[in-house]
Amino acid sequence: MQTNVNKKIIPMINEFQTHIGKDNYDLIIRIQKLLLEGYPVKIERTAKILNDSVEHISQIIKRFGETDPQGDIIGLSGISLIPTPYKFRIKNKLLYTWCALDSLLFPEILDVEAEIESVDYINNNPVKLLIEGDYLWWTDPAPLFISSVNNVDNCNIRKSFCNGVHFFASKKTADKWLTENVDSEILLVEDLFEYTYGGGYTGCC
């Protein structure tokens, strides 16, 4: 049985909440959960389900989201139906996240089990993870590395943050990226989820 000792992912979720604003947070999460169906979501349907106005939902989507040519919601604050390098599979529904860190945060935020597939940013070697809520079950390869950006523009989070957050399958490729991005840092994915197992893989090298 897996036991989470110290959820280091929680401060990052709190930071995500700060970036989008506390007043918007709950509404955005509820809309994201509609996107987990795996299909574009009509703004009118969203407003009806959430007992909100079309105007308010439209404002949220315009500020934080993505729409298709028909005006339907296809992405919002890190979760998307538009392909990115970060596949986010939930119950055979394929979605995507805007960056590597999003894929670590959203299993906890949305309370789901997600299998994540991506590639090493430098050499394109495949990486996979399985996360259930706040538990990291495994990574392949292990250990797995992720970059993080220290300076974020709240007016353009995707450009200033997401575009600098990537997975790396080895310390060698992570260090190579870091030499060209000295204002950033490299973290072990496992260190974001402090946990123990009753047996099997423990996160040790």
N, C-alpha and C positions, 0 to 999 in steps of 0.2 A: 504494500500500500504506500502510495507516494504522499509525503507530507511537505507542505510548503513552509519554510522556516521564516523567511523574511522577504516579502514581496517588493523587490526593487522596481518592479514594473509599475507599481501603484503611483510613485511620484511622477513618472512619465505620463500616466493617464491624467493626473491632476494638472500637469503642465499643458496637456492637450486641451483640457477643459478651459484653462485660462486663456489659451490662444483663441478659442472660438467664442468665449464668453459664457458665463454661467447660465445666463438667461436662455441662451440658444441650445445649451448642451443636451438637455433632456429631449427636446423636440427633434434635434438632429439624430440622436440615437434611435428614436422611434421611427424616423423615416428610413434610416439605414437598415433597420430590421425588416422593413417592407422590401427593400432591395434584395434581401437575402432569398427572396423567392426566385431570383435569377432572371427577372424580366424588367423592362422599363416600367416605371410607375407613373400613372397620370397624376398631375397635381390636384385635379378636382377630386379624385378618389382618395388621395392622401389627406386632403383637407377634411373630407367627410369622415374617414376612419379616425382621424386624430381630433375631430371636433374643433377644427381651427378654420380660419378664413383662407380662401384661395389667395388673397392678396398677401397675407403673412407668409404662407408657404412659398409663394413665388419669390418674395424678398429673400428668404433664407436660401433658396436654391440659386438665385442670381448671385448671391454673395459667396456661398460656400460650395456650390454644386456644379453638376454637368447635366446638360439636356441633349436629347436627340433632335433631329430636324422637326419632329412633330411636337416638340416642347415637353416631352415626357422626361421624368427624372431617370438618369442612368448613372449618376455618381454623386457622392456627397462626402466631403471632409475626410477623404482617405479611402473610402470604399467605392468601387466602380465596376461597371459592366464593360468598360472599355479596356482592351488588353494592355497590360503593362508587363514588365519583367517579373512581377510578383503575383503568381497564381495563388488564389485563396479559395480552397475547395471545402464546401460545407454540405454534407449529406448529398453528395453527387451534384451539387449546384456549383458551377464555376464562376467565381467573381475574381476581382483583382484589387490590389491595394496600390496606393500611390507610391509608397516607398517601402523599404525593408522593415523599418521600425513599425509602420502601420500594421504590418502582418503579425507583429508580436503583440501589439496592443489590443487589436480588435477581438481576439478570442475572449479576453477578459471583459472588455467593454460590452460586447454583445452576448456574452455568456454562451459561447458555442465551442464545439470542437472543430478545429480547422487543420487541414493538411496544406502546408505551404510549399510551393515549388518555385525555385528561382535559379539563378546562376551566379557564379563568382564574377564580379564586375570586371576583373582584369582578364581572366583566361576562359570565361564562359563554362567552366566546369559546373555540373549540376549540384544544387543543394536542395535538401528537403528537411522539413520540420513537422512535428505533430504537437499541437498545443491544444489543451482542453481547459478552457477558462483561464485560470491563472497558473496552470501547470504545464511545464515543458516536459513532454514525455521523451522525446528524442530528437537529435539532429543527425543529419547525414550529409557531409562528414562531421565528425566530432574530434576536436572542438570546432566550433563555427564562429566566425568573427563578423562584426558589423561596424560600420563607420557611423560617427555622429558629428553633427555640425554644432558649433558653439554659438555662432552669431546668427540669429533668426530675425527676419523682417516679418512682423506680424501682418503686414499688409499684403505679403506675397509669400506665404509659408511654403507653398509647393515649390517655387523657384529657389528660395533661399535655404530651405531645409531639405525637402524631399529629394531634390536633385543631387544632394550630397550624402545620402544615406543608402548604403549598399551592403550586400553580403559578400564575404570572402571565405573561400573554402580552405585557406591556409594562412598562416602568419606571414609567409613570404609575399603573397599577393596583397595582403592587407598593408604590410610595411611599404610595398612599392607604391601603393595608392597614397599612403600618408606622406611620402617624400614630396609629393606634388600638391598636397593639401595640408600644409603645416598648421593651419588654424583649426583643424579638426582633430578627432581622436578615434582610436580603435578600441572596441569593447568586445569581450567574450559574450556571445549570446547566452551561454549558460550562467554567467554572472548576473544577468538580469532576472533570472529565476533561481533563487537559492532554494534548493530542495534536497530531500533525501529519498532513496528508494528502500523498500524492504528487501530488495535483492536485485540482481542484474546490474545494468549500467548505472554508474554513480556520477558521471560527468568528469571522472578523472582521466588523465591521458593514459 
